[in-house]
Amino acid sequence: MTFTARIPRPVLLVGRIAIIVAIAGFVAWNVVTNWGQVSKTWQSLAWQSVALSLVAAVAAMGANVLAWRAALADVECEVDVPTAAQICLVGGLAKYLPGSVWSYVLQMELGRRAGLPRPRAFLASLIATGLGLVTALLVGLAGLPTLLREASTGSADQAGAVRTTLWVMLILLPIALLCAVPAVLTRLVQVFLRLVRRPGLENPLTWAGVLRVVGFSALGWALFGVHLWLLANERAAPGIGGLLVCVGAFAIAMSVGMFVVISPSGLGVRESVLVAAMVPFLAGSDPKGTAIGIALASRLILTVADLIAAGLAALTGMRALRGSGVAEDSAAS
């Protein structure tokens, strides 16, 4: 019996809620403390930049759908792009619940409805997430110099969060690179399928399949970085160097946020890393307040993008169902 199994479920629930409230309180305290600059930042964002940032975010989510579909193909199952979008984007909305498992649970259920075996849908999600993490850690190297400088010269709370993030990167990167090797990844997949008592893969995972997933993931991280850069470019002129830092910092922030399973969608962790990365590029009397405003605007835009992308995927699925119904009626006639 594990330690958590001995703790009554109500106590675990109360503890988890308390931690979530504490994280949300920390974020709220930072916002209130810097509210003048945060509100000024939001008011200064041009609608064109916000609109383009939203488009970049939705496009990044589309790239992640293609990465998931490529992972599914490598575990010997295939679906079309609209079906993959429904499984990934609609199922992905569960990430806003505390705990990282709910997205996988919902994606497995949506995959089952699309005719996929649950273990294969789960495997595709795990492989896409794992290889996406590998890609994020590699892409994140672009933002490493800025984060290292902020870890040594930034404020105490900001520097502490950045140092923790850098340690996580240092530990995860070699492990992630090893697990991304197709032979190692195939063995891990076979062990998982054996544990859940399902047939193993007939063919090993391939370099071509892994590189496809990594390529689509890299495109997704680049577009997410563009989303952040478009917002930061309103308050400064970071140029190409700033774009690389935004891409790297966003990839690091999102990947580290995955491991804070009690926090809905990495709340608090993501913002700390983004603020640390943007502060050196922002001019004015209060660059930290401006960075907090941009980080919160980014979270809001990504939430809207999640809803738009999932809505479009759901509408596409409904249209496809109606189309198949009409085709069946015609065939019957």
JOVEN-V693364 format. One record per pair of residues at least 6 apart in sequence whose ideal C-beta (glycine too) atoms are under 8 Angstrom apart, sorted by sequence separation. I is the first residue (numbers start at 1). J is the second residue. D is the distance in Angstrom with one decimal. If there is no record, write none. Layout:
i;j;d
I;J;D
I;J;D
This chain:
i;j;d
72;78;6.8
111;117;8.0
112;118;5.5
153;159;7.6
178;184;6.0
179;185;6.0
193;199;6.9
194;200;6.7
232;238;5.8
236;242;7.2
257;263;7.2
260;266;5.7
263;269;6.5
284;290;6.1
31;38;5.7
72;79;6.6
95;102;7.2
111;118;6.7
152;159;7.1
193;200;5.0
238;245;7.0
280;287;7.9
4;12;6.8
79;87;7.4
94;102;3.8
95;103;4.8
150;158;6.7
151;159;5.2
154;162;6.6
193;201;7.2
238;246;7.2
257;265;7.1
258;266;6.7
260;268;7.7
279;287;4.9
282;290;4.9
94;103;4.4
109;118;7.9
111;120;7.4
112;121;7.1
150;159;6.7
179;188;6.6
229;238;6.8
233;242;7.5
257;266;2.1
260;269;5.1
278;287;7.8
279;288;5.8
282;291;5.8
69;79;6.7
93;103;7.9
108;118;4.6
111;121;2.9
190;200;4.9
232;242;6.5
256;266;7.4
257;267;8.0
92;103;5.5
94;105;7.1
110;121;7.7
111;122;7.9
151;162;4.4
190;201;6.4
69;81;6.6
72;84;7.1
91;103;5.7
94;106;4.6
150;162;5.4
151;163;4.9
189;201;6.2
254;266;6.7
257;269;4.6
278;290;7.9
279;291;5.1
91;104;8.0
93;106;7.7
108;121;4.9
111;124;7.8
229;242;6.4
253;266;7.4
256;269;5.8
257;270;4.6
275;288;6.5
278;291;4.2
107;121;5.9
108;122;5.2
229;243;4.8
232;246;6.2
256;270;7.8
66;81;7.4
69;84;4.1
91;106;4.1
92;107;7.4
107;122;7.5
147;162;5.4
151;166;6.2
186;201;6.8
65;81;7.1
68;84;6.0
90;106;7.4
91;107;3.5
189;205;6.8
253;269;7.0
254;270;6.4
275;291;4.2
278;294;6.2
108;125;7.8
226;243;7.2
229;246;4.1
253;270;4.3
256;273;6.6
274;291;7.1
275;292;5.7
278;295;7.4
66;84;7.7
91;109;7.8
104;122;5.9
107;125;5.3
147;165;7.1
148;166;7.1
186;204;4.2
225;243;6.7
228;246;4.4
229;247;7.6
253;271;7.9
65;84;5.3
68;87;7.5
88;107;6.8
91;110;5.2
147;166;6.3
186;205;4.6
225;244;7.9
253;272;7.9
65;85;4.9
68;88;4.9
87;107;5.3
90;110;6.2
185;205;5.3
226;246;7.6
253;273;3.8
274;294;7.5
275;295;5.5
104;125;5.4
183;204;6.9
225;246;4.6
226;247;7.5
228;249;7.5
252;273;5.8
253;274;5.3
271;292;7.0
274;295;4.3
103;125;7.5
104;126;7.6
144;166;7.9
182;204;6.4
225;247;2.8
228;250;5.1
62;85;7.5
65;88;4.8
87;110;4.5
182;205;4.5
224;247;7.5
225;248;7.3
227;250;7.7
64;88;6.6
65;89;6.6
86;110;6.2
87;111;5.2
182;206;5.9
225;249;7.8
249;273;6.1
250;274;6.9
253;277;7.8
271;295;4.3
274;298;6.8
144;169;8.0
182;207;5.5
185;210;7.0
222;247;5.6
225;250;5.0
249;274;5.9
270;295;7.4
271;296;6.9
221;247;6.2
224;250;4.9
225;251;7.1
87;114;6.4
182;209;7.6
224;251;7.3
249;276;7.8
61;89;6.4
86;114;7.4
182;210;5.4
249;277;3.3
271;299;7.1
87;116;7.9
140;169;6.6
221;250;7.0
248;277;7.6
249;278;7.4
270;299;7.2
180;210;6.4
221;251;4.4
224;254;7.2
61;92;7.9
83;114;5.1
246;277;7.2
137;169;6.0
245;277;5.7
246;278;7.6
245;278;8.0
87;121;6.8
180;214;7.6
79;114;5.9
137;172;6.2
138;173;7.9
137;173;4.8
245;281;7.1
79;116;6.9
77;116;5.6
133;172;7.3
137;176;5.8
242;281;5.0
77;117;7.4
134;176;4.3
77;120;4.7
133;176;5.8
134;177;6.4
238;281;4.4
72;116;7.6
76;120;7.5
77;121;7.9
75;120;5.5
134;179;7.6
236;281;5.0
130;176;7.3
134;180;4.7
228;274;6.9
232;278;5.6
236;282;5.0
77;124;7.4
235;282;5.6
236;283;5.7
72;120;6.9
75;123;5.0
235;283;7.6
72;121;7.4
75;124;6.0
130;179;6.4
131;180;6.0
232;281;6.5
235;284;7.5
130;180;7.5
232;282;7.3
71;123;7.7
72;124;3.8
75;127;7.0
71;124;4.5
74;127;7.2
71;125;7.8
69;124;7.9
130;185;7.9
235;290;5.3
68;124;5.7
71;127;4.1
68;125;6.7
71;128;4.3
70;128;7.8
127;185;7.1
235;294;6.8
68;128;4.3
71;131;7.1
67;128;5.0
127;189;7.5
232;294;5.7
231;294;4.9
64;128;7.3
67;131;7.4
67;132;6.4
123;189;6.1
126;192;7.9
228;294;7.5
231;297;5.7
231;298;6.0
64;132;7.2
123;192;6.8
123;193;7.7
228;298;5.6
231;301;7.7
227;298;6.9
119;192;7.6
119;193;6.2
227;301;7.0
227;302;7.6
119;196;5.4
20;98;5.7
127;205;8.0
119;198;4.7
131;210;6.5
135;214;5.2
139;218;6.3
134;214;7.0
117;198;7.0
132;213;7.6
136;217;7.5
16;98;5.9
131;213;4.5
135;217;4.1
139;221;4.8
16;99;8.0
131;214;5.5
135;218;5.1
139;222;7.5
169;252;6.6
172;255;7.9
128;213;6.1
132;217;4.3
136;221;5.9
127;213;6.8
131;217;6.1
135;221;6.3
139;225;8.0
165;252;6.2
169;256;7.6
132;220;7.4
165;253;7.7
168;256;5.4
128;217;7.5
165;256;5.1
168;259;6.9
146;245;5.1
143;244;7.3
142;244;4.3
143;245;4.8
147;249;7.0
142;245;6.6
143;246;7.7
146;249;7.2
143;247;7.3
144;248;6.8
165;269;7.8
142;247;5.9
143;248;2.8
147;252;7.2
142;248;3.4
143;249;4.0
141;248;6.5
165;272;7.8
139;247;6.1
140;248;4.7
143;251;7.7
161;269;7.4
165;273;5.4
139;248;5.9
140;249;7.4
143;252;6.1
162;272;7.3
140;251;4.6
161;272;3.8
162;273;6.7
139;251;4.3
140;252;3.8
161;273;6.9
75;189;6.8
137;251;7.6
158;272;6.6
162;276;4.6
136;251;3.9
137;252;7.6
140;255;7.1
161;276;7.0
135;251;7.5
136;252;6.8
158;275;6.5
159;276;7.8
136;254;6.5
137;255;6.3
158;276;5.2
136;255;3.9
158;279;7.8
133;255;5.2
154;276;6.0
132;255;7.9
76;201;6.2
133;258;6.9
151;276;7.7
154;279;7.1
75;201;6.4
76;202;6.5
147;273;7.4
150;276;4.3
76;203;6.9
150;277;7.2
129;258;7.4
147;276;6.1
150;279;6.7
75;205;7.5
146;276;7.9
147;277;6.1
150;280;6.9
158;288;7.6
74;205;5.2
146;277;5.5
149;280;6.9
74;206;6.5
155;288;7.4
143;277;5.5
146;280;5.9
74;209;3.3
73;209;6.7
74;210;7.3
71;209;7.5
74;212;7.8
70;209;6.4
74;213;7.4
70;212;4.1
71;213;5.1
70;213;4.8
67;212;7.8
67;213;5.0
70;216;6.1
67;216;3.7
66;216;4.4
67;217;4.8
64;216;7.2
63;216;5.1
64;217;7.1
67;220;6.6
63;217;7.4
63;219;4.3
64;220;4.7
63;220;3.7
100;258;6.6
60;219;7.8
61;220;7.5
60;220;4.6
63;223;6.2
101;261;8.0
60;221;7.5
100;261;4.5
60;222;7.9
99;261;5.6
60;223;3.6
98;261;7.7
99;262;7.1
59;223;5.0
60;224;4.6
98;262;5.7
98;263;7.1
57;223;7.4
98;264;5.5
56;223;5.0
57;224;6.8
60;227;6.7
97;264;6.4
56;224;7.4
96;264;5.0
95;264;7.3
96;265;5.5
56;226;4.6
57;227;4.6
95;265;5.1
56;227;4.1
53;226;8.0
54;227;7.8
53;227;4.7
56;230;6.6
53;228;7.7
53;230;4.3
52;230;5.2
53;231;5.4
49;230;5.0
50;231;7.5
49;231;6.3
49;233;6.9
49;234;5.1
45;231;6.6
46;234;6.1
45;234;5.3
44;234;6.4
44;235;6.9
41;235;6.4
96;303;7.9
93;306;6.2
92;306;6.9
93;307;7.7
89;306;7.5
93;310;5.5
92;310;7.1
89;309;4.7
90;310;4.9
89;310;4.4
89;312;7.9
90;313;5.8
85;309;7.6
89;313;4.4
90;314;5.8
88;313;7.8
85;312;7.7
86;313;4.7
85;313;3.9
86;314;6.5
86;316;7.2
82;313;7.1
85;316;6.7
86;317;4.6
82;316;4.6
83;317;7.3
82;317;6.4
82;320;5.9
23;262;7.9
23;263;5.3
27;267;6.5
27;268;5.1
30;271;7.8
20;262;6.4
26;268;5.8
19;262;5.1
20;263;6.7
24;267;6.6
19;263;7.8
20;264;7.0
23;267;5.6
24;268;7.6
27;271;6.4
57;301;6.0
61;305;6.4
23;268;4.4
53;298;7.7
57;302;5.5
61;306;7.2
16;262;5.6
20;267;7.8
37;284;7.8
50;297;7.6
54;301;5.4
58;305;4.9
62;309;7.2
41;289;7.2
53;301;5.6
57;305;3.8
61;309;4.6
37;286;4.4
40;289;8.0
41;290;5.0
36;286;7.8
40;290;7.9
54;304;6.4
58;308;5.9
37;288;7.9
38;289;5.7
41;292;8.0
42;293;5.7
50;301;6.7
54;305;5.7
58;309;5.3
34;286;6.8
37;289;2.7
38;290;8.0
41;293;3.0
45;297;6.4
36;289;6.9
37;290;5.5
40;293;7.4
41;294;6.2
34;288;6.5
38;292;5.6
39;293;7.5
54;308;7.6
34;289;3.5
37;292;7.6
38;293;4.0
42;297;6.1
37;293;6.4
41;297;7.2
34;292;5.2
38;296;6.8
34;293;7.6
31;292;6.5
30;292;5.7
31;296;6.6
